Amino acid sequence: MGNSGKYILFAGSAAVFAGSAVVSWWGARRLKAIHRRSAVAGPVSRPREGSQRVVVVLNPVKNRADAAREQIRHAARTAGWPEPVFLETTEDDPGYGQARTALEEGYDVVLAAGGDGTVRAVAEVLAGKGVPLGLVPLGTGNLLARNLQMDVADLRGAIGTALFGWERLIDTATAELQSAVDGTTSEHGFLVMAGIGMDAEVLVDTRDDLKKSIGWLAYTAAGMRHLPGRRRPVTISLDGGHPQKRKIRTILFANCGLVPGGIDFLPDAMVDDGVLDAVVVSPRSLLGWLAMYLKVVFKHSGVLPIMRAYAVHGMTVWSPEPMETQLDGDPSGPVTRISVKVCPRSLAVRVRPER
């Protein structure tokens, strides 16, 4: 493939992924924005001085897992700290049990070394517990790290921040899902973005081998297949308000605004503002998707009636037919109801020191 072909493929990939992400910013009709942001890029504080006991929840199958293990050991040894303890994730447990063990044994900081799934599992356990989280990004997305302005390619720098960085309180969020299979409910945490509808369908339909070989661009083919789909009826309630009927392609619940590909999908979304940005997307045609893509890429301030964002503390969506869901890029199954809520400043995360 020549350079022009590569550029066309890249542009098409960006457009499709932006479209599937955008699915949460272009709604149906206007709903009242109830809340205002209470904090943007809040203050950071120094970590406590002296030696710290470190536990690392490590996904051993990631490409840089061995390098991360050795560099973490070297950094702790150089600082005169005790040898870090490594707890590896498994197919059955992506990090929940390991994080609970870290809390029970009283470690000073927990490092999540893996992809978005590892980070989400560890953060769900640590939220509200007062123990800081250090990020060692090893995945392809690394969405929370990117939203915290970390250089995800700089492994050594990320480890230094995870061990010795300052601490910033960020919001977390929870999603209660009612299974479309057996009607049971379950509650899970997320840090960056949850969704119901097309964005989740694209994730389910994306081949794992492509994700390993070309990263986030793997979602292109699946996204192209899903673009022509139909809008689906749902009922929406913002912050317990009066339920309203809508027809949508997707709804996103964003805790922060940067998505894969470096696209600043929601420039106003902040990870510590005390609200979620709920984006209702309902294009009727490919022209609608294109309009949304152009709006996001060029940060146009005009209003699109098929893409609307609302600042909420909580939101519930009911669907008469099963709809796929996702949490931080991981498929979470078909549901007939999803209820999300924000947990303001519930998690301390290590970030780069202020200069």
C-alpha angles and dihedrals in degrees: 000000000000126000092262090054091050091051091050091049091049093048091048091048092050091048094051096046092045088050094052091046092042086059086094100053105052108064136174115260127351118283121191116263102229105183139048125214113266101194137017122194092345124208124287127219133211117258116244115278125247135035119341133200108233130199121187122205099205131189099214096197096064116109097244097037096111093046090049092051093053095043093049090051091048094049093049092046092050090051091051093245126144117273109279117245117231121210112186124216122232137201089262096045119032093186112307098105093041092052091049089053089052091054094046092051094048104240117177097225135011120213119204107207109184142051133314092288093057092046092049094050094048094044092050089059096042097047110116094005099099096234113124124238123223119201122221102175113211101151134087097251106033088174100170092048091050092049089052088054096249121155098239092192092059103081095172092049092048091052091050090052093046092053104032106016129115122262128250125186112228135180122258127193138210131213124202110205126197108207117235089208104058105357095245121139129227133179126221137171129237134184109192115019141342125190147183124206131015098002089059092044090056091052092050091048097050118105116242093217091057092050090055094048104039105014121214092358087074089080091067099085093046091046092053091052093052100044096087094052126123129262114253130214119248139162117232133196122186115207093340093308129144111307114248130196119237141167111223145169094205144341123212126198106204127195089176134009114231115099132183117297091042091277113157093215097172109021093183096051112107127188093226104036097106096241141080121233106227113199120196113198123190115159116168097203147011088271088061091053090049092051090051092048092052092047092054097042095047094035092232113187096211121114120251113199091214096053120049133161126207130188108229141165090211141357137188127203123191123193127192089211129042114274128189120246137197136197118204091335097313118113111244101185138258117308141178093209136027124183119187132185136176124240104204118225093342100142132056113215127187111242136173114291117261115254 
